[in-house]
Amino acid sequence: MATTRQGPLAGVRVVELAGIGPGPFAAMLLADLGADVVRVDRPGGAALGIDPAYDLTNRNKRSVLVDLKAEGGAGQVLDLVERADILIEGYRPGVAERLGVGPAACLDRNPQLVYGRMTGWGQDGPLAERAGHDIAYIALSGTLSMIGRPGEPPTVPANLVGDYAGGSLYLVVGVLAALQHARTPGGTGQVVDAAIVDGAAHLATMIHGMLAAGSWQDRRGSNLLDGGCPFYGCYETSDGEYMAVGPLEPQFYAQFGKLLGIADEAPDRNDFSRWADLRTLVADRFRTRTRAEWTEVFEGTDACVAPVLSLREAPHHPHLAARSTYVEHGGITQPAPAPRFSATPSHVRSGPARPGADTEDVARDWDVPSMRTLPKKDGTD
C-alpha cells in the first residue's frame, strides 16, 4: 500500500537519482513536505553511503533499484520521468546525458518536468568538470574565510554551509519556483542549475553590502558577527562547557552585564580599542561557574545567552521538547520536518528507504509496468 501523503506538496511526484550529500537532503526536504519521492538507487549503493537503516536523508521516500548502465535502465527511469513533476540529480556535468537521462531526453518525454541539477561547481565554468566537496566550494566562494578565530585556520562548519545551505536549500527553492512556472498557463518545464559555489556566495550577500559600506573587515574574527565582537561569541565555563553570548542591542546588553556581574567594571562596549579587555573580563567571569549554573542565571531573561548543547543534549531542552523540534521514529531521534504549516502539516511518515524495497509499490502507484520485478501470481514473469 502506498503511504498516505500529507503536507503542502502532497500530490507532487519527484524522481531522485541516487547520490550523496546535498541531492539526497534536498529530496528529503521535498519528501518531508509531502512529495512522493522515488529514489532511484544503483546496485551496490553509493561510495560514501552509510548503513541505509540510519540514512535519515532517505526518510519519507521510496526506493527502486535501476542499473542505468544496463540495457533498459535509462528507459525505466524515463518511464518514471513521464509521470513525475521534478527530477533531481547530482552527477558531474555530462554524466546524466551519457547515461541517457539528461535534460534533453527527460524533457522530450515530459515537457513539463522540472529538472534539478545539483553540483558543487555548476554546469559550466573552468572547474565544472573537477571533483570537489563542501570545504572547497565554501573556500572558493569566500564564505569559509569568515569562519574562525583570527590567527587560526578557518573553522570547518561540518557540511552545513556548503552542501546543505548553499546547495540543498537553493535547489529546493529553485525546483519549487520552476514547478510554479511549469504549472502556470503556458508554462513549461526547465533545467535548474544549482551550484554550491553560487549558493554559498549568495548566502553572504548582506556581508558583501557591509564590506562595501566599510562596516565589515575582510579578515576573520574582526567583526560584529564573526566572533570578533566580545559580546557575540562563545565562552568556556568552569566545567569545560560553553555558553553562547549575543546581546547585540543595548537594552539586551544591559541585562547581560548586570546578570554576568560586570556592569560596574566593564569598559564601554562601543570602544573598539577596549574590546580585548572586555573579552578578557567576560571570559574570566564565565569561568567562575558551570554551564548549568550560568544557564540558571540567564534563564527567562532577554540577555540573549544560551548554553551550547551537544547533538544528544539538544532534543531534551525544554523549549525544543515542547515544540517537538525532535521526534523519534523507528527508534531514531531526529529533527522533525521544518518549517511548519497550519493547514497542511507534515511529519515523519516512514524511516529511511531501503534500496529497491519499494519497486513493486512504485510500479503500481505510478503505473510504470517496466519497473515490475516480481513474478505475477500465475507464476509467469
Backbone torsions as a table, in degrees:
resi	resn	phi	psi	omega
1	MET	NA	139.2	177.7
2	ALA	-73.0	140.3	179.3
3	THR	-67.6	135.5	177.4
4	THR	-63.4	128.1	-177.0
5	ARG	-94.2	135.0	174.8
6	GLN	-131.8	163.9	-179.7
7	GLY	109.7	166.3	-175.1
8	PRO	-65.2	-18.4	179.9
9	LEU	-101.9	15.6	176.9
10	ALA	-56.6	132.2	-178.3
11	GLY	98.2	-14.7	177.6
12	VAL	-85.6	131.7	-179.6
13	ARG	-107.3	132.1	-176.1
14	VAL	-127.6	132.4	170.8
15	VAL	-103.5	124.1	176.8
16	GLU	-112.7	118.0	174.1
17	LEU	-82.1	118.7	-168.7
18	ALA	-53.9	138.2	175.7
19	GLY	-156.0	-158.6	178.3
20	ILE	-127.6	159.8	172.1
21	GLY	77.3	-124.4	-168.8
22	PRO	-69.1	-31.4	178.9
23	GLY	-61.6	-53.9	177.7
24	PRO	-59.4	-37.0	179.6
25	PHE	-67.0	-40.8	177.6
26	ALA	-61.9	-43.7	179.3
27	ALA	-65.9	-35.3	176.1
28	MET	-62.0	-42.6	180.0
29	LEU	-61.6	-43.0	176.6
30	LEU	-62.5	-40.8	178.3
31	ALA	-65.6	-41.8	177.2
32	ASP	-57.6	-34.0	-178.3
33	LEU	-83.7	4.4	172.2
34	GLY	109.7	-5.5	179.9
35	ALA	-67.2	149.8	174.5
36	ASP	-87.8	96.8	-175.8
37	VAL	-97.4	121.1	175.4
38	VAL	-108.0	115.8	179.8
39	ARG	-90.9	124.8	178.4
40	VAL	-92.1	97.8	-179.3
41	ASP	-86.0	150.6	178.4
42	ARG	-96.5	147.0	175.5
43	PRO	-57.6	131.2	179.7
44	GLY	97.6	-17.8	176.4
45	GLY	79.7	178.4	-178.6
46	ALA	-82.1	153.2	-176.3
47	ALA	-61.8	-38.5	-177.0
48	LEU	-107.8	19.1	-175.4
49	GLY	-70.2	149.8	174.4
50	ILE	-96.5	177.0	176.2
51	ASP	-53.2	122.5	-177.2
52	PRO	-54.2	-26.2	-179.2
53	ALA	-67.3	-20.1	-177.5
54	TYR	-114.8	2.9	-179.1
55	ASP	-82.1	87.9	-174.5
56	LEU	-65.8	-17.7	177.0
57	THR	-69.9	-6.7	175.9
58	ASN	-106.1	15.1	177.3
59	ARG	-70.4	159.1	177.3
60	ASN	60.2	14.7	179.6
61	LYS	-113.1	173.4	168.2
62	ARG	-125.3	154.8	-174.0
63	SER	-127.8	140.5	170.6
64	VAL	-126.1	153.0	177.7
65	LEU	-103.0	124.7	177.1
66	VAL	-139.5	130.6	173.9
67	ASP	-94.7	101.0	-176.7
68	LEU	-66.9	-16.0	179.0
69	LYS	-89.9	-7.8	-179.8
70	ALA	-91.8	158.7	178.9
71	GLU	-61.3	129.9	179.5
72	GLY	88.5	-11.0	-178.3
73	GLY	-62.8	-48.3	179.6
74	ALA	-61.7	-37.7	179.9
75	GLY	-62.4	-37.8	177.6
76	GLN	-63.9	-42.9	178.9
77	VAL	-64.8	-41.0	179.5
78	LEU	-65.1	-31.1	175.0
79	ASP	-64.4	-38.1	174.6
80	LEU	-67.4	-43.5	-178.6
81	VAL	-58.1	-38.0	-178.8
82	GLU	-58.4	-25.3	-176.9
83	ARG	-109.2	6.4	-175.4
84	ALA	-100.2	162.3	173.3
85	ASP	-101.0	-33.9	-174.3
86	ILE	-137.9	142.9	168.8
87	LEU	-125.2	139.9	177.1
88	ILE	-124.2	129.2	175.0
89	GLU	-138.6	151.2	-177.1
90	GLY	-128.4	31.5	178.6
91	TYR	-77.1	165.7	169.9
92	ARG	-66.4	155.3	-179.7
93	PRO	-53.1	132.4	176.8
94	GLY	94.1	-18.8	-176.7
95	VAL	-68.4	-46.7	180.0
96	ALA	-60.0	-37.8	178.3
97	GLU	-62.9	-43.5	-179.1
98	ARG	-66.7	-26.8	178.7
99	LEU	-83.9	-6.8	178.5
100	GLY	88.4	12.4	-179.2
101	VAL	-127.3	31.4	177.6
102	GLY	-74.0	176.9	-177.3
103	PRO	-56.7	-42.0	-177.2
104	ALA	-61.9	-46.8	-179.2
105	ALA	-65.4	-40.4	-177.4
106	CYS	-72.1	-43.2	-179.5
107	LEU	-72.1	-25.6	173.8
108	ASP	-65.8	-38.3	178.5
109	ARG	-76.3	-35.0	-176.7
110	ASN	-142.8	91.9	-176.0
111	PRO	-62.5	-17.3	-179.5
112	GLN	-92.4	0.6	-175.6
113	LEU	-68.3	139.7	169.3
114	VAL	-96.8	118.0	-174.7
115	TYR	-105.5	103.0	-177.1
116	GLY	-93.4	123.4	-179.1
117	ARG	-111.3	121.2	-177.4
118	MET	-111.2	113.3	177.4
119	THR	-138.2	170.0	176.5
120	GLY	-82.4	-45.7	-173.7
121	TRP	-98.3	-13.0	-177.3
122	GLY	99.7	175.1	-175.8
123	GLN	-83.1	-11.7	178.2
124	ASP	-145.1	177.0	-176.9
125	GLY	104.0	161.6	-174.6
126	PRO	-57.4	-27.9	-176.7
127	LEU	-99.6	1.4	-171.8
128	ALA	-54.3	-35.4	-175.5
129	GLU	-87.8	-6.9	-174.8
130	ARG	-84.5	151.1	173.7
131	ALA	-73.0	160.7	178.7
132	GLY	-174.7	171.1	174.7
133	HIS	-141.0	172.0	-176.7
134	ASP	-41.0	-49.2	-173.4
135	ILE	-60.3	-36.8	179.9
136	ALA	-72.5	-37.9	-178.2
137	TYR	-66.2	-44.9	-179.2
138	ILE	-74.6	-24.0	176.0
139	ALA	-66.2	-47.9	-176.2
140	LEU	-69.6	-29.4	-178.5
141	SER	-78.4	-7.4	-178.3
142	GLY	90.5	-11.8	-175.4
143	THR	-65.9	-43.2	-178.1
144	LEU	-62.7	-31.2	-177.1
145	SER	-62.6	-18.9	-176.8
146	MET	-87.8	-11.9	-167.9
147	ILE	-105.9	118.1	178.2
148	GLY	131.0	174.9	-178.6
149	ARG	-84.1	148.0	176.8
150	PRO	-63.6	142.1	180.0
151	GLY	80.5	0.1	178.4
152	GLU	-122.7	160.3	177.5
153	PRO	-61.0	152.1	175.3
154	PRO	-55.2	146.9	179.5
155	THR	-89.0	126.7	-179.4
156	VAL	-79.1	118.6	-176.5
157	PRO	-87.3	55.7	-173.1
158	ALA	51.8	-139.2	175.5
159	ASN	-116.7	28.8	-173.8
160	LEU	-78.5	-40.4	-174.8
161	VAL	-75.6	-41.7	-178.4
162	GLY	-86.0	-72.5	-175.8
163	ASP	-52.3	-51.0	-169.5
164	TYR	-93.4	-46.4	179.8
165	ALA	-76.4	-54.5	-178.1
166	GLY	-77.0	-19.1	-178.5
167	GLY	-106.0	-74.7	-173.6
168	SER	-56.7	-49.0	-174.5
169	LEU	-67.1	-36.0	177.0
170	TYR	-70.3	-35.0	176.3
171	LEU	-64.1	-43.5	179.8
172	VAL	-62.8	-46.1	176.7
173	VAL	-58.5	-42.0	-178.0
174	GLY	-64.7	-48.1	-176.5
175	VAL	-70.9	-32.5	177.9
176	LEU	-71.8	-36.8	175.5
177	ALA	-64.4	-42.7	179.3
178	ALA	-67.1	-34.3	177.3
179	LEU	-65.6	-40.0	176.2
180	GLN	-59.6	-43.5	178.5
181	HIS	-63.9	-43.3	-178.4
182	ALA	-62.8	-27.0	-176.6
183	ARG	-93.5	-1.5	175.3
184	THR	-83.3	155.9	179.0
185	PRO	-54.5	125.2	-179.3
186	GLY	82.0	-1.6	-178.9
187	GLY	-75.3	157.0	-179.8
188	THR	-133.6	168.0	172.6
189	GLY	-71.5	170.1	179.5
190	GLN	-164.7	173.3	179.3
191	VAL	-99.3	133.1	176.2
192	VAL	-108.5	115.2	180.0
193	ASP	-96.2	97.3	-179.4
194	ALA	-103.1	108.8	-180.0
195	ALA	-108.9	134.4	-178.4
196	ILE	-61.9	-36.8	178.7
197	VAL	-61.8	-37.4	178.7
198	ASP	-66.5	-47.5	-178.5
199	GLY	-65.5	-41.8	179.8
200	ALA	-64.3	-37.5	176.1
201	ALA	-66.0	-42.8	-177.9
202	HIS	-64.2	-32.7	178.8
203	LEU	-60.1	-26.6	-177.1
204	ALA	-95.2	20.0	-177.8
205	THR	-56.1	-47.2	179.8
206	MET	-60.8	-40.1	-179.0
207	ILE	-64.0	-40.1	177.8
208	HIS	-62.8	-35.8	175.9
209	GLY	-65.2	-41.5	178.2
210	MET	-67.0	-36.0	178.3
211	LEU	-63.2	-43.5	179.6
212	ALA	-65.9	-32.0	-178.6
213	ALA	-82.5	-6.8	-179.8
214	GLY	85.0	8.3	-178.9
215	SER	-99.6	7.4	176.1
216	TRP	-135.7	127.6	178.0
217	GLN	-88.5	134.4	-177.2
218	ASP	-82.3	52.7	175.0
219	ARG	-149.5	143.5	-171.2
220	ARG	-66.6	140.5	174.2
221	GLY	68.7	32.1	-177.1
222	SER	-127.4	9.5	-171.0
223	ASN	-129.1	176.4	-174.4
224	LEU	-62.8	-37.9	-170.9
225	LEU	-110.3	4.8	-175.5
226	ASP	-113.9	19.3	179.6
227	GLY	94.6	-6.0	178.9
228	GLY	-74.8	-26.0	-178.9
229	CYS	-83.7	130.5	-176.7
230	PRO	-69.4	-16.5	177.0
231	PHE	-109.8	29.8	171.1
232	TYR	-149.9	85.3	-176.7
233	GLY	-179.3	-167.1	-177.4
234	CYS	-117.8	141.2	-177.5
235	TYR	-129.7	139.5	-178.5
236	GLU	-77.0	143.1	177.3
237	THR	-102.9	176.9	-172.9
238	SER	-66.5	-20.5	-179.4
239	ASP	-100.1	15.7	176.9
240	GLY	81.5	7.5	175.5
241	GLU	-94.3	-171.3	-175.5
242	TYR	-138.3	152.0	172.3
243	MET	-118.3	138.7	177.1
244	ALA	-96.8	130.4	-173.5
245	VAL	-120.3	131.6	-179.8
246	GLY	-155.0	43.4	179.6
247	PRO	-82.8	76.3	-175.7
248	LEU	-69.9	-40.0	-177.5
249	GLU	-74.8	143.8	-176.4
250	PRO	-54.6	-41.8	-177.7
251	GLN	-67.6	-33.2	177.4
252	PHE	-75.1	-37.0	179.3
253	TYR	-64.6	-34.9	179.0
254	ALA	-62.4	-42.2	176.7
255	GLN	-64.6	-42.0	-179.9
256	PHE	-58.3	-51.0	-178.6
257	GLY	-60.5	-39.5	-179.7
258	LYS	-67.2	-46.1	-177.6
259	LEU	-70.4	-33.3	177.6
260	LEU	-74.3	-20.5	178.7
261	GLY	86.3	28.7	-178.3
262	ILE	-122.4	6.7	-172.5
263	ALA	-56.9	-37.1	-174.3
264	ASP	-83.7	-16.5	-176.2
265	GLU	-117.8	-7.1	-176.6
266	ALA	-72.4	136.7	174.6
267	PRO	-67.0	163.0	179.4
268	ASP	-57.4	124.4	-176.8
269	ARG	-67.8	-19.0	178.9
270	ASN	-86.1	-3.9	178.0
271	ASP	-91.0	95.3	-176.6
272	PHE	-58.1	-29.1	-178.8
273	SER	-69.1	-15.3	-179.6
274	ARG	-106.5	7.3	-177.6
275	TRP	-60.7	-37.2	179.6
276	ALA	-63.8	-41.1	178.0
277	ASP	-64.7	-41.6	-180.0
278	LEU	-64.9	-40.0	179.2
279	ARG	-62.3	-43.6	179.4
280	THR	-62.4	-42.0	179.6
281	LEU	-62.2	-46.3	-179.6
282	VAL	-65.1	-44.3	-178.9
283	ALA	-62.5	-44.8	-179.6
284	ASP	-62.3	-39.2	-178.2
285	ARG	-68.2	-42.4	-179.2
286	PHE	-64.5	-29.6	-178.7
287	ARG	-74.9	0.9	-179.4
288	THR	-89.3	-11.3	-178.9
289	ARG	-139.1	165.6	178.9
290	THR	-79.8	167.9	177.7
291	ARG	-61.0	-42.0	-179.8
292	ALA	-62.6	-39.4	-179.8
293	GLU	-66.9	-43.1	179.0
294	TRP	-68.4	-34.9	177.0
295	THR	-59.5	-42.1	178.8
296	GLU	-66.1	-37.3	179.7
297	VAL	-61.8	-44.0	-173.9
298	PHE	-92.5	-3.6	-177.9
299	GLU	-59.3	132.8	175.4
300	GLY	76.4	13.9	-179.8
301	THR	-113.2	170.3	175.5
302	ASP	-100.8	29.6	-179.0
303	ALA	-79.1	-5.7	177.9
304	CYS	59.1	48.9	177.6
305	VAL	-124.6	136.0	-179.0
306	ALA	-143.2	148.3	175.5
307	PRO	-71.4	144.2	175.5
308	VAL	-84.9	107.5	-176.0
309	LEU	-95.0	152.8	176.3
310	SER	-81.9	171.4	178.1
311	LEU	-59.6	-37.5	-180.0
312	ARG	-77.3	-26.3	-179.4
313	GLU	-80.4	-35.2	-171.7
314	ALA	-52.7	-45.0	-177.5
315	PRO	-61.5	-18.4	-176.6
316	HIS	-93.5	-2.9	178.5
317	HIS	-64.9	136.4	-174.9
318	PRO	-53.9	-40.2	-179.2
319	HIS	-67.8	-46.3	-179.0
320	LEU	-67.6	-34.5	177.1
321	ALA	-67.1	-41.8	-179.4
322	ALA	-63.4	-34.7	-179.5
323	ARG	-89.1	-3.4	-175.3
324	SER	54.0	44.4	177.0
325	THR	-63.8	-30.5	173.7
326	TYR	-115.9	143.0	178.0
327	VAL	-129.2	164.1	175.2
328	GLU	-113.8	128.7	177.5
329	HIS	-142.2	128.2	-179.3
330	GLY	62.0	28.6	179.2
331	GLY	81.4	5.7	-179.5
332	ILE	-115.7	123.3	173.4
333	THR	-78.0	130.7	-173.2
334	GLN	-152.3	158.1	176.1
335	PRO	-62.9	138.2	176.9
336	ALA	-73.9	159.3	175.8
337	PRO	-56.3	146.3	178.9
338	ALA	-144.7	150.9	-4.1
339	PRO	-76.1	-169.3	-175.9
340	ARG	-109.4	150.6	-175.7
341	PHE	-128.5	135.1	-176.3
342	SER	-75.5	-36.1	-176.2
343	ALA	-98.2	-26.4	-176.3
344	THR	-130.1	67.2	-176.1
345	PRO	-62.2	149.8	177.9
346	SER	-120.9	158.9	179.8
347	HIS	-158.5	173.2	176.1
348	VAL	-76.8	111.7	-176.9
349	ARG	-93.0	-32.5	-176.5
350	SER	-150.9	155.5	179.9
351	GLY	-76.1	-173.8	-179.3
352	PRO	-55.6	132.0	179.0
353	ALA	-68.1	133.1	176.5
354	ARG	-87.2	135.5	-176.6
355	PRO	-51.0	120.5	176.0
356	GLY	80.0	-2.6	-172.5
357	ALA	-69.0	-18.9	-172.2
358	ASP	-114.3	16.8	-174.5
359	THR	-56.5	-47.5	-177.4
360	GLU	-65.8	-41.8	179.9
361	ASP	-64.2	-43.0	180.0
362	VAL	-65.5	-41.9	179.0
363	ALA	-57.9	-38.7	179.3
364	ARG	-75.5	-50.4	-173.1
365	ASP	-68.6	-34.0	179.5
366	TRP	-94.4	-1.8	-179.1
367	ASP	56.6	56.4	179.4
368	VAL	-120.8	85.6	-177.4
369	PRO	-57.1	-30.3	-177.1
370	SER	-66.4	-14.8	-179.4
371	MET	-85.7	-10.9	-176.0
372	ARG	-65.7	136.6	-177.6
373	THR	-125.7	-20.6	-174.5
374	LEU	-92.4	151.3	176.4
375	PRO	-62.3	149.8	175.8
376	LYS	-73.0	167.9	-175.1
377	LYS	-62.4	-27.5	-179.2
378	ASP	-81.2	2.4	176.0
379	GLY	92.7	-3.9	177.7
380	THR	-87.0	160.5	179.5
381	ASP	-86.8	NA	NA
